[in-house]
Amino acid sequence: MNFHKIKSHAKINLSLNVLGKLKSKMHKIESLVSFLNLSDEILIKKINNRNHKVKFVGKFSRKIPENNTITNLLYLLDDKKKLKNQKYLIKVKKNIPQKSGLGGGSMNAASVLKYFLKKQKIKLNTKDILQIISKIGSDVILGMNQKNSIIYRNRKLKIIKKNLNLFTLLVKPSYGCSTKDIYKGIKKFSSSNLKNIKKSNLNTKFIIKLNNDLEKSAFKKYPNLKKLKIFMEKIENILFVRMTGSGSTIIGYFNSKKAAVNAAKLLMKNYKNYWCNLSKTI
C-alpha cells in the first residue's frame, strides 16, 4: 500500500493576550492565529504489525521523545477502540523547529487526526474530538482547521476566511523557550481586544496595534530575544515584528516578498547561527 501524503502547517500567533487564570491554574488566553506555507511533511499508511510505528526525520527531528503528540493520539484512539486494531506507519519530516512557538507537534497530531476523519478511518462526534485533542495539547484544536481564527478564553474558535497575504521572516536562536517558565513570568493580565473582529476589519492596520503578552516574560528570561526584535524593527519596509506563542521565534511581517528577502540577507549576515525562514501566510 502506498503512503498518503499530508502537510502539517506551522501556526503563528498574530496576537496573544493573557486574560487571567482558570481554576485548573491554566491561563485564560485569547489569540489571533494564522498559518504559514512552512510545513512538516507527513506520510501515513496501514501496516500489518502488532504496533504502530512513528518515525521522525529531518533537520529538526532530534530529541523528539518516544511519547510525542502523534503517539499520544494513537494511544487515545486505540484506547477508545476507534482504529479497530488497524496499525499505521507514520513518517514525519520535521521542517518546523521544536520549542519555537510555531506549534509543530500540536499541528502534527491535528493533521493525523484530520486524515483519519477525512478518510473515514474513524468515526468521532464533536464531543469525542474535543475530549481527545484536549488531552494532547491546548493548541491542537487550532490545527483542526488551519485557517485564520480567534481562540477565545473558553477555547471556542471563530474562523475568519481571509488570506492576509503577509510575507514573513522567521528568526529563531539555537535555544527554545520553556512555555511553562514563560507563563510563570506573567504578572499582569490584559483585557480582551478581539471581541468584535470581523473579516472586514481584519487587516494589517488592525493587526499592527495588537501584541503578544508573553514577550515581556520571554524577554526578561532571554534578553537576546529582545535585542533581536529591536534589530528587526529597524529593518527597511518591515510592517511589524512580533514573537509567536511563547517563543523563541521572532517574526517580521512584510507586504512584499522582495522586502522579506532583503531583510533575510541582513539577518543572516548579523545572526549567522540563527535559523531564518521565509514564508507566507496561507
C-alpha positions, -999 to +999 in steps of 0.1 A: +000+000+000+013+035-009+018+063+016-007+091+018+009+125+020-003+153+041+011+187+051+011+199+087+014+237+086+031+260+111+008+282+132+016+317+142+001+339+169-005+374+154-016+383+189-018+366+223-034+381+253-033+365+288-067+374+304-064+355+337-062+321+353-086+292+354-094+271+385-071+244+370-043+271+372-041+271+334-041+306+319-070+320+300-058+332+267-072+349+236-053+348+204-055+357+167-039+328+149-028+323+113-009+296+093+021+296+071+031+277+040+060+263+061+050+228+069+061+194+082+055+166+057+037+135+069+034+101+052+008+076+065+000+040+055-016+009+070+008-018+081+004-055+092+020-051+126+012-055+163+021-019+170+020+015+153+054+029+140+061+066+142+093+079+127+107+114+126+134+125+101+148+159+090+168+187+105+145+192+135+138+156+143+165+152+170+154+147+206+117+142+198+106+119+227+091+084+221+060+097+238+050+126+215+018+142+202+013+116+174+019+085+196-004+101+223-031+105+196-027+069+185-028+056+221-060+076+228-077+063+196-067+027+204-079+031+240-113+041+226-111+012+201-116+037+172-089+022+150-103-013+152-069-029+158-055-014+125-019-002+128-002+026+109+033+036+099+037+074+102+068+092+089+072+129+097+098+151+080+103+179+105+108+213+088+094+232+118+117+236+148+108+224+182+101+249+211+097+276+185+062+289+192+051+275+158+030+246+172+048+219+152+039+189+174+004+200+180-002+206+143+012+171+136-014+155+159-042+176+144-031+167+108-031+130+115-065+131+133-079+151+104-066+125+080-083+097+099-116+116+100-115+127+063-106+092+050-133+077+073-108+055+091-125+065+123-159+080+134-159+106+161-186+131+172-176+167+181-175+159+219-151+129+213-128+150+191-126+178+217-120+154+245-092+136+226-074+168+215-076+184+249-056+155+263-028+160+237-023+198+239-041+231+241-030+242+206-043+210+188-077+225+183-062+252+161-048+226+137-082+210+131-090+239+107-056+255+098-074+288+089-072+323+104-090+320+137-095+336+170-093+313+200-113+328+230-108+323+267-134+294+267-114+276+240-141+284+214-129+291+179-141+317+154-129+311+119-122+341+096-119+331+060-094+356+047-059+354+033-038+381+049-012+380+021+016+386+046+052+376+038+071+365+069+107+362+080+110+338+109+141+341+131+150+316+159+181+312+181+195+278+187+176+276+220+139+272+226+117+287+253+100+268+281+063+275+278+058+268+315+085+292+325+073+320+302+037+318+316+051+317+352+066+351+345+032+367+337+025+393+365-003+413+349-034+402+329-048+421+300-083+426+287-100+412+255-094+431+223-107+406+197-144+405+207-158+424+177-134+414+150-148+406+116-135+397+081-139+433+070-117+448+098-091+420+099-063+438+081-026+448+086-036+482+102-056+464+129-030+436+135-001+461+140-019+475+170-021+441+187+006+425+208+018+393+225+016+395+263+043+367+266+070+389+251+077+407+284+083+375+303+103+359+275+125+389+270+132+391+307+144+354+307+161+356+273+174+392+268+188+383+233+153+378+220+145+415+229+177+426+212+167+406+181+133+422+180+148+457+183+172+449+155+144+436+132+122+466+139+148+489+123+147+469+090+135+488+060+099+482+048+090+460+078+054+463+089+058+450+124+077+424+145+062+400+170+071+369+189+049+339+182+035+318+210+059+316+240+089+319+216+116+315+208+108+325+172+106+362+164+087+371+132+090+401+109+060+408+086+062+424+052+039+434+023+062+420-004+085+390-009+113+413-021+113+432+012+113+399+032+142+385+011+163+417+016+156+415+053+167+378+054+200+387+038+206+413+065+196+389+093+218+361+081+248+384+080+242+396+116+228+365+131+247+337+114+239+310+139+202+317+139+176+298+119+160+320+093+130+311+072+110+330+045+073+320+045+039+334+036+005+332+053-020+308+037 
